Amino acid sequence: MPTRQGAIRLFRFSGIDVFLHWSWFLIAIYEINGRHRVYSSIVWNVLEYLGLFLIVMLHEFGHALACRQVGGVANQIVLWPLGGVAYVNPPPRPGATLWSIAAGPLVNLVLAPIMFVALKLSRASGMNLSAPDIYVLIRTLYIINIGLFIFNILPIYPLDGGQIFRSLLWFIFGRARSLMIATVFGFIGVAGFFLLAFVQHSTWTAIIAVFILLNCWSGLQHARALLRFEKLPRHQGFSCPSCKASPPIGNYWKCARCGQPFDTFQSHAVCPHCSANFKTLNVWIAERLAQCTIGVSLPLPLLACNRIN
C-alpha cells in the first residue's frame, strides 16, 4: 500500500492532504505513449490520463469526506499507478464503516449521468466530426468512470464491493468474523484474477491479483487479532460510547511520558512506572474508550484501482 513517503504533496482540501507517489510518473509515461494513435496529438493523451486520476481522486474524496461525516479520521489521500488510496479510520461501527466505503462508488454514480449528458450533447452538436479529439476524450472518460464503478463494486475484499459486503456481514456476525468471511471471498476472487491474467496474458491483471492477495492476507491477520481481542477478559462497569464494548483487562495502554504499557483502568489513570497522572480519571477514561480498538486498530485503506484491462 502506498504511503506519503516518496510522494509529492499536491494540495490540501478540507483538511485532507493529497499526495502523488513518484511511481505514478513512470506508469504515466508508459500509458500515455501506449495510446498515441488514439488522438491527433499526445496532449490529448495527457489530458485523458489526468482526467482518469481526477475521477479517482474524486472517488477517494468521497470516502474521506464520508468518513469524517460519521466522526472518523481521514486526512490523507495517495494517488499511485493502481489508482488511489484514501487512508480513513471510521468509528468501529458497521453503519459508519458502510457509509465511508459506499460513498466512493456513489461519487462515480453521480458522475455517470453528468458525463453521459456531456457525451450526448457533444455528439448532437457534431463534435464527433468537427472536434473528434474532444469527443473521444469525453467518451473515454465516461467509459473509464463506468469501468471504475463496476470494478470497485466487485464483492472481492479489499475492493469497495468486498468491504461493503464485509460491513453488511458486520451487522450479523460482528466485526471480526465479518472480516474473516470477507477475506475468504477475497481469496476466491484472487484466484479468479490470476486465472484471468493467465488467459489474457495481462500483466496488469496479475499485478492487481497480487495487490488483492496481499491485502486479503493482511485482512485475515487483522481478523484473527480481532478475534483474540474479543476473547480477552473485560473491565466491567465501563463501556465504549460508540460500540458499548467493555475495555480489556491488561497492559494495553501506553504512557505518554515514559512509554511503558499499563492498565489505565486498574491504576486509575496513573502510570505505575513514572507516576504520571493523566488529567482526571473521567477525562482519561473517556479519551481511551473513544479509541475503543486500542492495540488492534489499523487504518482502513479504501481504494479505487483504475486498471481494468
Stockholm file with secondary structure:
# STOCKHOLM 1.0

chainA/1-309         MPTRQGAIRLFRFSGIDVFLHWSWFLIAIYEINGRHRVYSSIVWNVLEYLGLFLIVMLHEFGHALACRQVGGVANQIVLWPLGGVAYVNPPPRPGATLWSIAAGPLVNLVLAPIMFVALKLSRASGMNLSAPDIYVLIRTLYIINIGLFIFNILPIYPLDGGQIFRSLLWFIFGRARSLMIATVFGFIGVAGFFLLAFVQHSTWTAIIAVFILLNCWSGLQHARALLRFEKLPRHQGFSCPSCKASPPIGNYWKCARCGQPFDTFQSHAVCPHCSANFKTLNVWIAERLAQCTIGVSLPLPLLACNRIN
#=GR chainA/1-309 SS CCCSTTEEEEEEETTEEEEEETHHHHHHHHHHHHTTTTSSSHHHHHHHHHHHHHHHHHHHHHHHHHHHHTTCEEEEEEEETTEEEEEEECCSSHHHHHHHHHHHHHHHHHHHHHHHHHHHHHHHTTHHHHSHHHHHHHHHHHHHHHHHHHHHTSSCTTSHHHHHHHHHHHHHHCHHHHHHHHHHHHHHHHHHHHHHHHHHTCHHHHHHHHHHHHHHHHHHHHHHHHHHHHTSCBCTTCCCTTTCCCCBSSSCEECTTTCCEECTTTTTTBCTTTCCBCSCHHHHHHHHHHHCSTTTCCCEEEEEECCCC
#=GC SS_cons         CCCSTTEEEEEEETTEEEEEETHHHHHHHHHHHHTTTTSSSHHHHHHHHHHHHHHHHHHHHHHHHHHHHTTCEEEEEEEETTEEEEEEECCSSHHHHHHHHHHHHHHHHHHHHHHHHHHHHHHHTTHHHHSHHHHHHHHHHHHHHHHHHHHHTSSCTTSHHHHHHHHHHHHHHCHHHHHHHHHHHHHHHHHHHHHHHHHHTCHHHHHHHHHHHHHHHHHHHHHHHHHHHHTSCBCTTCCCTTTCCCCBSSSCEECTTTCCEECTTTTTTBCTTTCCBCSCHHHHHHHHHHHCSTTTCCCEEEEEECCCC
//
